[in-house]
């Protein structure tokens, strides 16, 4: 083989080796955990290898960065040393990847997750690991680890190794290799040329979590977990007060002295349709103090519905809002709960609770759910069906982010028609997210700030009006509760700062014939957030809500009035008598206000908010 092609051949064969080695590790894991696979069809198990491909390609592309650099140097300095260095590197990576896989075998039966950053924290106490390990299991895993290493090295040397020592490349080939290969590796690391880089969601395809977790590349997942937690790595950066003091303060805050729940739903088991409005600020609705005319259909629905007028987003990202809406889990700085699959099993799920009562469930989105690891999270919630753009007809008119709302809402209506009652079905809208390329002319030229966003909201509102006009003729309509709620807020024509409480207010409307007529056209003024929605809904249906520890019942007049929201590295805290917002990297608050005539103080607002964040982040670390 000509020398100009030898390094390229070596590159391709090493790439192929890593892909084969990942398959080997996965087969070993499945054989070890075979008792977890009982009752799962063989084709479902086999399909996990297909779903694993994109993340395996991403992991392999990262692994190829060092060999690529070596071969570039070797093309200029053809020394045997670089070939030896490559062999050492490959052997070391085989060792590390085998260790991660065997580590997962050791903890999977107990953790039911992939190996994550906490494993590194435990390594700080090796004696404890040795004392708690079962001798027989340790011996078996040690043998498997040795076999992985021997098999990996043998397969590489006999089937994929290409010696490159002493090869001197032609200048043209070297330059071409330097220019083209980094681009291909970058595409591989991203998992393709799509707008959102690949993540664990690409591997989630089954309701059997063992299959999803096996499909996720173990090395990629562990590195991702470490990077996601590099700000804390097991420590709480928001620990300000003694734990007992902060705990007592938050317990007093959350205390609900009585149950005076207002029953607003007339049916014991209504259907529930949740429409998650992408980025809808409260200022889009004149029912909530916004300018009239922007969302006229929402205003009409509000006149016959129940509006929660003091609702705040939990965070600034869609994945944070959806986790709050479905699991009642608040957003926090640095990361999001959806980026941590190892914690999913310890989260409550509105979907699972409804499923236990015989509800049929589905989730629809006209875009791609790999953003923020949403597909993986939604899969863990146990939806019966999850539909996104890739599952729908390519003929549906789309923008850069996905199918426009006017075409997606009829698809959603058709999906609901196929569900047996009772059902819970959710739609995540898309048109109010930039780049606002919906097929509608600009109707709001009077606005200086966020005019495209306001125009997109008017378009989305029109689509909602069309949806309800058609839904009213459906046989299931009279037994359905519709919940229209924002995933987070957004800047509007008022040009408020992102940390301002008014900026973070959102839309939350209940609508439908199942509402008691005494509550139609009314507003609930209790201060709350998206995290309170699961508790409020399930309480109406007389479910146990004890697992939703961060939520309260907004329809219980005795429940406390407060809302917490998070942004970048800060938080906001809202009470009836004032508010406090701060970037935790700064000593002074961004904004604060307190009505001193109520007997409360600014200091009280600060200590409540900081105590809440301290306990929330510790809860996240402990899950």
N, C-alpha and C positions, 0 to 999 in steps of 0.2 A: 504494500500500500504506500502511495506517495506520502512523504512526510507532511506535506501541507494538509492532508486529510486525517492524519493519525490523531492529532489532538482533538479534532472535531468528533472523530469516532470514539475516542476515550470519553469525551464529554457526554455524548449521547448514551453510551453504555453505562456510565456511572449514574446518570439520571434514571435510566431504566432499572438499574439495580435497586435504588432507593424505593422505587414504586413496588418492586417485587418484595423487598424486605418488609415494607409496611403490610403487604398482604400476608406474609408469613407470620408477623407479629399478631395480626388480627385473627388468623386461624388458630394460633396458639391460645389466644385469649378466649375465643369461643369454645374451644375444646375444654379448657379449664373451667369455664362457667357453663358447661353444657346443661347443668341442672336448672339454669335460669331460662332455658330455651324450650322447655316442655310445652307442647301444644301450639308452638309457632310453626306455620308451614315452611317447608324447606325453601320455597321460592322467595318468601319474605326475608329469610336469613340471607339467601344468596344476593338479593338486591341491595343489601347494605354495602357490598363492594362497589357497586355502581355509584351509589350516593356518596361514597367516601372519596371518589376520584378527585374532585376539585380541591378539597382541602389537602389531599396527599400531594397533588401537584404544587400547591402553595408551599407546603413544608419542604418538598424536594427542591424547589427553586431557592429557598433560603439556604438549604444545605449545600447547594452548588456554588454559592458565592465564594467560599474559600478556595475550592478547586479552580474556579475560573481565574481568581487572582494568581494562583500558583502557576497556571499554564501561561498566563500572560508574561509573568516574569521568566518562566522557563523558555519562552520563545525568544527572549533576548539573551538570557544566560542559561544555555543548555547544560545543566549540572544534574548529576544523579541525586544529589541531596534533595531536590524538590520532589522527585519521584518517591523517595523514602518518606518525606514529610507528608505526602498525600496518603501513603499507606497508613501512616500513624494516625492521620486525621480520620480516615474512613473507619479504622479499627476503633478509635475512640468514640465516634458517633454511633457505631453499632453497639458498643458497650452502653452508652447513655440511653439510647432508645430502648434497648432490651431491659435496662434497669427501670425505666419509666413504666413499661408494659408489665413487668413482673410486680412492680410496686402497686399498680392498679389491680392486679390479680389478688394481691394480699389484702387490699382494703375494700374491694368492691362489694363483697357480701354485707359489710357493715355500713359503708358510706353510701353505696348505690350511686356513686358519681365517678367521674374521671379524676385522676390525680390533679390536684390544684396547688396553689401557692402555700396553703397551710401545711402541706407535706414538708416544705422547707423549714417551716417554723418548728415542726416536730423533730427535725434532724438536729436541732440545737440540744436535744436531750436524748442522745443515742442509747444511754443505759436504760432509760424507761422503755424504749422500743424493744430492746432485747428482753427485758423482764416480762413484758406483756405478750410477746410473740409465742405462738404455739410451736413446740419443737418439731412435730411432724410436718406441719405446714411450712415451716421455715426450710426444712430439708428439701421438700418437694419443689418449692419456689427457687431454691438455690440451684437445684438440678436443671430446672427449666431455664433459668438465667444462663447457665453454662451452655446449654444446648442452643439457645438463641444466638449466643456469641459465636459458637463453633459453626453453626449452620450458616449464619450471616457471612462470616469471614470466608468459609469454604465456597459458598455460592458466588461471592464477589470475585475471589481469586480465580476460580475455575471457569466461571461463565461470563464475567463482565469486566475483569481487569485488563487494561491495555497499558503496557509499559511505554512511558514517554521520555525516559531518560536519554539525554543526548540529542534530542530532536531540535533542529534549528529551523524555524519557520521562515517562509518568504515574507517580505515586508507587506505586500498587498494582502496576504491572508491574515497576517497579524492585525492589521488595521481594520479589516472587515470584521474579524472576530471581536475586536474591542468595541466596535461601533454597534454591531447588531445584537450580540449576545446579551448585553445588559438590558436592552429593551425587551427581549424575550423573557429574560428572568424576572424583570419587573412585572410584566403581564402575568407570568406564572405565579408570582408572589401574591398578586391581587386576585388571582383566581379567574382572570379574564379581563376584558376591556369594559365591562359594565360599570356604571357610575359608582356603585357601592362595592368596596372590596369584599372578598369572600370571608365568611365567618362560620361558626358552628351551625348556623341555621341551614346551610346547604346540605348538611348531613341528616337533618331531622325529617323523617318521612313516615314514621310508624307510631302507633299508639303504644307499642312495646318499647319502653325506654332502653332496655338492654340493646336493642338493635340500633337505636339512634346513637347511644353512647359509644358503641363499638365502631360505628362508622366514623366518628370524630377522631381525627389524627391525634394521638396521645401527646407526641412531642410538641406539635403546634399548639394544642390546648394548654399545656402546662406553661409554655413560654408566654402565651397570651394572658393566662391567669396572673402570672408574675408581673407582667407589664401593667395590667389593669390595677394591680394592688401595690405598685411600687411606691406610692405616696405613703402607705401605711404599713404594709407587710405585717399585719397582726396587731399593730398598735393603733390606738384611737387618737387621731390628731386634734379632735375636738373635746378632749377630756380637760375640763376646766375646774369642775367642782369635785369634792369627794363623792364617790359613787353613791353612798347611802343618802347624802344630801340631795343629789340630783334625782335619784330614784324617788325619794319621798316627795319632792316638789312635783314631779311629773305624775305620780300617782294621785296626789291631791288635785292636780289639774284635770285629770281624766275621770275623776270620781263622778259617778252619776247617782245621786241620792234616791231617785225614785224612777218608776216606769210609768210615764204618762203618754205613751205612744198614741199618736193620732192615726187611726186606721183610714187610709185614703183609697185603698184598693178593695173593690167589692167582691172580686173573685178569689177563691182560695188558691188556684193554680193557673194564673193567667199566662198566656204567651208573653214573652218579653223580646222586644226588638230594640237593640241599642245602636244608635247611629252616632259614631264617634266623629265629631266635626274637627277636621284638621286645622289647628291653630285659630280657633274662633275666640276672639276677645269679646268680653261682655259689651264693649263699646260698639259692637256691630248691631246691637239690638236696642231699639228705643224703649223696649220693655225694661231694660236695665240701665237706662240713662243715656244711651247713645243717640246719635243723630237719626231722625226718622228717614225711612225710604231705602235704607241699605239692605235690610232683610225683612221685607214686608210679609213674607209667608211665615217666618218665625213669629212675627208679631201676631198674626192671625191665630196661629197654634197656641200662643201664650194666653190669648183671651179665653180659651176653653181648656187650658191645661194648668199644671201646677209648676210654677217657676221657683227655683231655689236662687234667690237674688243675691246671696252673699257667699257664692262659691268661688274658691281659688284653685288654680292649678297646683299640682304637687311639684312639678319641675318644668323645665323649659324644652324638653325633648319628647317626641311621640312615645318612645319606648318607656319613658318614665311615667307618662300619663296613662298608658294602657296597663302597665303593671299596677298602678294605683287603682284603676277602675275595675280590674279583674281580680286582683289579690289584696287590695286595700293596703298596699305597701308604699310608704312615702318615698319620694326621691331624696337623694343625698348628694353631696359634692364628690368630685373625683371620678365616680363611676356610676353605673346603673345596675340594678338587680338583674336585668335581662342579660347582661354580659357575663353572668356567673351561673352557668348551668348546674354547677355543683350544689347550688342553694335552692334550685327549683322545688325539690321534693319537700322542703320544709316551709314552703309558702302555701297559704290557703288559696283556694280557687273558687270563685263564684260559679264557674262552669262545672267543676266537679260536684259542688253542692247541689246544683240544679239537676245534674245528671243522675245523682243518687235518688232524686225524686221522680225520675222517669222523663226528664226533659230531653228532647233531641236538640243538638247544638251545632252551630256552624259559624264561621268567620269569613268575611269576604273583604277583599282589598283589590283595587284596580291597578296597584303597582307591585313592587317587589318587597317581600317581607324579610329579606336578609338584612335590611337596615336595622341597626341596633340589636341584632340577633333576635328579632321579633318572631320569626318562624319557630325557632327552637323554644322560645318562651310559650308561645301559643300552643304548640304541640304538648308541652308539659301541662297546660291547663286542661287538656283532654277534650278539646273540641272534636266532635264526630267528623266534621268536614272543615277543611281550611282551603279556601280558594284565593288565588292571587292571579296576577296578569298572565303568568306562564301557563295557567290551567284553563284559560279562557280563549275564545276565538280571536285570532290575530286580525280579524276584519273590523273589530271594534275600534272606532276612532280614538287615537291616543295622543298625548303630549309627551314631553321628555320624561316625565315621571311615571306615566301610566295612563289608564283609560279615563277619559273625562267623566265627570259625575253624571252628566245627562245620559250617558250610555251605560254607566256602571250601576246606577240605581235600578233600572229595569232588570238588569241581570240579578241584582240582589232580590228584587221582588219575585222573580222566577225561582230563585233558590228557596225563599220562604215558602212558596207554594208547594214545594216538594217535601217539606218537613211535616211529619205527623205531630199533632198537638198532644201535650204542650211542648213548646219549643222556645229556645233562646237562640237568637241569631243576631250577629253584630256585623255592622259595616263600618269600615274606616274610609272616610272620604279623602279626596286628593287635591281638588282644584284650588283650594286656598293655600297651597304650598307653592313657593316660587318654583319655576319661573312664570307662573300665572299665564300659561299659554292656552287657556280655555277659548273655545270658539265663540267669543262674544265681544262686541264693540265696547270701547271705553265710555261709560255713562256718568262718571263722577270726576269730571275735569276740574271741579271747584277745589278739590283737595290738593294740598301741596305735598303732604307726607303720606306715604304708603297708599297712593292712589291705585296702583295695580292690584294690591291686596284687597282693598275695599271693593273694587270692581269684581274681583274673583269671588268675593263673599256674596255679592249680589247675584252672580251667576249660579253659585252653589245653592243659594236660597231658592232661586227659581226651580232648580232641579228637585229640591225637596218638596216644593209645592206640587210639581207634577207627580212625584212619587206618592204623596198622600192622596191626591185626587184619584189615582188608580187603586191605591190600597184600600180605600173606603168601600170598594165594591167586592172585596174579597170576603169569603165566608168566615175567615179567622179574625177579621178586623175587630169585631165587637168584643172579642175575648183577649185583646192584646194591649199590653202596656208598652208605649213607645218612650224610650229615654233618649233624648238628644243632649249630648254632652261633649264639651271640647276635650281634646287630648292635652292641650296647653294653650296659653294665650299668645298674643302677638302684638307688635307695635301697630298703632293705628294713626289716624289723622291728628290725634292729640299730641303725638310725639313725646310720650312719657318715657322716663328712664326705666330700664328693664327691671330694676329692683323695687320700683314703686308698687305698693299694694294695688293701686288702681290698674296698673299694667297687667297684673297677674290675676285679675278677676275673669271668670269664664262663664260660659252658658251652660245651664243644666235645667232642662225642662222635661217634666213627665206629662204625657198626653195619651188620651185614649178613652174609649167608652167604659173601661173598667174603673176609671177614677170616680170616686164618690162625687156626686153633683155639688155637694157642699164645698168642695175644694177646688172646683174648676174656676179658672180665672183668678186664683189667689197666688200669693207669693209667700214662701217660707223664708224668713229673714235670719234664721240661725246661721252663724258663721261656720263654714265648713270647707272641706276640700274634696277632691276626687276620692281620697282614701276612705271617706265616709259612705260612699255610694253602696258598696257591697253590703255593709252592715245595715244600712237603711232599707235596701231592697229585701234582703233576706228576713229582716225582722217583720216586714209586712207579710211575708209568706210563712211566718212562725217557724223559721229555721233557727238552729243554734248558731250563734255568731261568735262564740268565745275564742276561736282561732284568729279572728280579725282584731288583734290587740291594738292596732294603730287607728282603728276606725270607731266612729260613734254613730248613733242613730239620730239623724237630723230631724226626724219626726217625733222625737221624744222631747217634750218641752223642758224636761229636767236635765237633759244632757248639756255639757258645758259648751260655751261659745268660744271657739278658737280656730285658727287656721295657720298651718306652717307651710311654707313653700321654699324650694331650694333653687339656687342658680349657681353657675360655675363653681366658685369656692365660697359661697355665702348662703344666707338664708333670710327669710322674712317671717315675721311673727305678728299675727293680727288678733286683737281682742276687741270687745265692744268699746272699750275706753281708750284704745290707742294702738300703735303699731311700732315695730322696731325692725330695721333691716340693716344687715352688715355683711361686708366681705370679711371673712374670718382672718385674712392676711393683714387686715388693717386694724388699728387700735380704736379708731372712731367709727361710729355707725354712719351708714349712708343717709338714712332718714329715720327719724323717730318723732313720735307725737303722743301725748297723753293728756287726757282730760283729768286734771288734778282734782276737780270737784267730786269725782267718784270715790276718792279715797285711795286710788291706786297711783303708782309712780312709774317713771321711766325705768328706774332700776329694776322694778318688778318685771316689766316686759322683757328686759334684757336677760335676766336670770332664768325666766321661764323658757324663752326661745333657745338659749344656749344649753340649758339642761335637756330640753327635748332633743336637740340635735346630738348632744353627747350620748344619750341613751339609744337613739335611733341608730347611730353609726356603730355603737357597740353591739346592738342587736344584729346588725348586718354582718359584723365580723364573726359573731358567735354562731351564726346559722351554718 
